[in-house]
Structure formats: C-alpha cells, structure tokens
C-alpha cells in the first residue's frame, strides 16, 4: 500500500497544473521580452568605436587594453575606426584622439 502511494505513475501530473497556466505565461513572456529590449536599447553614437552589444563591447575593449597595452590597443583602434574613437576602459567611456 505504501509503495502504491509512492509510485509516480499513480498520480496524473497534468491534473496538478491548471488549464489557465499556458494562457497566463504568454503575456508574461511577452512583457519580459519587451522589458529586455528596452533595457538593452542604446542610442547609436555618431562617434565610431566598438559596439556596446549588451555589455560585451566594454569587456572586450577593456580586455584588449589589458592584453595589448595602451599603445598597441590605441594604434589598433585608430587603424580600425579612425583618429577619433570611443572605447571603454574600466567600464568608463573613453575617447582616443590621435592623428
């Protein structure tokens, strides 16, 4: 008798979930997606440089400065984007101006 009550096949799991559950999750998922898009929206800058891309741009930019050093990283960004570049160093927006 105890084994019958512990048997998972004995219970119908679909009876535990109400029928309104799928109807309620669709608006919640749409709202979460909408809030995620608003949170990650960034105005496009007229200054060239690596993109923000949900926070990956600043991490890559800062990592390049740590890995290559300031001089080589500045030369790389100037070659890639021109003589006025926006990058991130330690999470701060930094402008590199060179000629």
C-alpha positions, -999 to +999 in steps of 0.1 A: +000+000+000+028+024+008+046+015-024+015+023-044+012+058-030+049+065-037+046+053-073+049+083-096+028+066-123-001+065-098-005+103-100-017+122-130+007+152-131-015+171-156-042+174-131-019+193-108-013+221-134-043+243-140-056+249-176-050+287-173-013+283-168-003+285-206-027+314-211-011+333-183+025+326-193+023+341-228+016+377-217+043+374-191+069+362-216+060+390-240+063+415-212+097+401-202+110+402-238+097+438-242+115+449-210+147+431-221+146+450-254+140+484-237+168+477-212+194+469-239+184+496-262+211+522-267+211+553-288+235+550-317+265+573-312+279+594-340+314+586-326+329+554-341+341+526-320+332+491-309+295+485-302+280+480-268+264+447-276+247+440-242+279+448-222+303+427-243+318+456-261+332+472-229+345+439-217+363+432-250+376+468-252+390+467-217+404+433-222+422+444-253+438+473-234+449+450-206+463+424-231+479+446-257+489+476-236+477+511-241+499+520-271+492+489-292+455+490-284+452+527-293+470+520-326+447+491-333+415+511-327+428+541-347+436+518-376+402+502-374+379+531-367+399+563-375+415+591-355+387+597-331+374+566-313+351+557-284+362+528-263+357+516-227+384+513-201+374+500-166+337+505-175+342+542-183+336+555-218+370+568-231+378+588-262+410+582-281+421+612-302+452+608-324+465+618-357 
